[in-house]
Amino acid sequence: MNKIILHWTAGRYYPTQYEKQFYHFLIDKDGKIHNGIYKPEDNLNCTDNKYAAHTGGGNTGAIGIALCAMENYKSPQSVGQYPITAVQFESCMNFCAKLTKKYNIEITPSKVMTHYEFGICNPDTSSAGKIDITYLPPYSWVAKRDIGNFIRTKIRWYKEKI
C-alpha cells in the first residue's frame, strides 16, 4: 500500500453495507472504526473487480478511508443534518497515523490526500470535481485550500504519539 485517500460518505453517521463496498475503513460519528468489505491489500490489484473502488483513477495501492457524514451537504452555510464531528475527525487522524506507520506511508501531499486533492491533481479521472473533503465542520476556520495540509499535520502529530 502506498497512499491513503480520505473521503466523506455523503451519507449519515453510521456505515451502510452499500458504503462498505467502496471504502476499506469507515469512521462513524462516535469515532468507531468499521471495516469495509475489502482489505487494503485487495487494492494492490484493481483489475479483478475485487477491490474498494473509492477513487476513480486512483485505487491501485490506495487505502480508502471515509468519514460517515455530510449527507445533503451543499455549502459551508448549508451543511445538512450529518456534519463531521470532532470525535470522528480526530479518531480518523489517529487511525491514519497508525496506518502510515503500519504500511510505511510518507505523510506528504502525494501519499496522504483527500479525494478532492486527488481530483485536482488528476483532472482526467472521474475524481475530478469531487468535493470530499472540502469542508471540516469541527474546524470551520480551515480554508478549503488548506484542508489537506491541516489533515497531514494532524496525522503527523498523532504519529509522534505512537
C-alpha positions in Angstrom: 0.0 0.0 0.0 1.4 3.4 -0.9 -1.1 6.0 -0.2 -4.2 7.0 1.8 -7.2 8.8 0.3 -9.7 10.4 2.6 -13.4 10.8 1.9 -16.7 11.6 3.4 -19.5 9.2 2.5 -22.1 12.0 1.8 -24.3 9.8 3.9 -25.4 9.5 7.5 -23.5 8.8 10.7 -23.2 5.0 10.5 -21.9 3.0 7.6 -24.3 1.1 5.4 -23.5 -2.2 3.6 -23.6 -0.3 0.4 -20.9 2.2 1.6 -18.7 -0.6 2.9 -18.1 -1.9 -0.6 -16.3 1.4 -1.5 -14.0 2.0 1.4 -11.6 -0.1 3.4 -12.5 1.7 6.7 -15.3 3.9 7.7 -15.5 6.1 10.8 -18.8 6.7 12.4 -19.8 9.9 14.3 -18.6 8.5 17.6 -15.2 7.7 16.2 -15.7 3.9 15.9 -13.8 2.4 13.0 -15.7 0.0 10.8 -14.1 -2.4 8.3 -15.3 -2.2 4.7 -15.8 -5.4 2.7 -12.4 -5.3 1.2 -9.0 -5.3 2.9 -6.4 -2.6 1.8 -4.3 -5.3 0.1 -7.2 -6.1 -2.2 -6.4 -2.7 -3.9 -2.9 -3.9 -4.9 -4.7 -5.5 -8.0 -7.6 -3.5 -9.3 -8.1 -5.5 -12.5 -10.1 -8.3 -10.9 -13.1 -6.2 -9.7 -12.5 -7.3 -6.1 -11.3 -4.1 -4.5 -12.7 -1.0 -2.8 -13.5 1.5 -5.7 -13.2 4.7 -3.7 -11.3 6.9 -6.0 -11.8 6.9 -9.7 -8.4 6.6 -11.4 -6.6 6.2 -8.1 -7.5 3.0 -6.4 -4.4 0.9 -7.0 -2.3 0.8 -3.9 -4.6 3.2 -2.1 -6.3 2.8 1.2 -9.7 4.4 1.2 -11.0 5.9 4.4 -14.3 7.6 4.8 -16.0 9.7 7.5 -19.6 8.7 7.7 -21.2 12.1 7.3 -22.2 15.0 5.2 -25.5 13.8 3.7 -27.2 16.7 1.9 -24.0 18.9 2.1 -24.5 21.9 -0.1 -22.0 24.5 1.2 -20.4 25.6 4.5 -23.6 27.6 5.1 -25.8 24.5 4.4 -24.1 21.5 6.0 -27.1 19.3 6.4 -28.1 17.1 9.4 -24.9 15.0 9.5 -21.8 17.2 9.7 -18.5 15.6 10.5 -18.0 15.5 14.3 -14.8 16.5 16.1 -14.6 13.0 17.8 -15.0 11.3 14.4 -12.4 13.5 12.7 -9.8 13.1 15.5 -10.3 9.3 15.5 -9.7 9.2 11.8 -6.5 11.2 12.1 -5.2 8.9 14.8 -6.1 5.8 12.8 -4.4 7.3 9.7 -1.3 7.8 11.7 -1.3 4.1 12.6 -1.8 3.1 9.0 1.1 5.3 7.8 3.3 3.5 10.3 2.0 0.1 9.5 2.4 0.5 5.8 5.4 2.9 5.9 3.5 5.6 4.0 5.1 9.0 4.0 2.8 11.8 5.1 3.1 14.0 2.0 0.6 15.5 -0.3 1.2 12.8 -2.9 0.8 10.0 -0.4 -1.9 11.2 2.1 -4.6 13.3 0.5 -8.3 14.0 0.2 -10.4 12.8 -2.7 -10.8 16.5 -3.7 -7.0 16.9 -3.8 -6.6 13.7 -5.9 -9.1 15.1 -8.4 -7.3 18.4 -8.6 -4.0 16.6 -9.3 -5.6 14.1 -11.7 -8.1 16.1 -13.8 -8.5 13.4 -16.5 -10.0 10.9 -14.0 -13.6 10.6 -12.7 -12.4 12.0 -9.4 -12.1 15.5 -10.9 -14.6 17.8 -9.3 -15.2 15.7 -6.2 -15.8 17.8 -3.1 -14.8 15.4 -0.4 -13.2 16.7 1.8 -13.5 20.4 1.2 -15.1 21.5 4.5 -14.5 20.4 8.1 -17.4 21.5 10.3 -15.5 21.0 13.6 -12.7 23.2 12.2 -14.7 25.6 10.1 -11.9 28.2 10.2 -9.7 25.9 8.0 -9.9 27.2 4.4 -10.8 24.7 1.6 -7.3 25.1 0.1 -5.7 24.3 3.5 -7.6 21.2 4.5 -5.2 18.7 3.1 -2.2 20.3 4.9 -4.3 20.5 8.1 -5.1 16.8 7.8 -1.5 15.9 7.2 -0.3 18.0 10.1 -2.8 16.3 12.4 -1.7 12.8 11.2 1.9 13.7 11.8 1.0 14.9 15.3 -0.7 11.6 16.1 2.1 9.6 14.6 4.6 11.2 17.0 2.4 9.9 19.9 2.6 6.3 18.7 
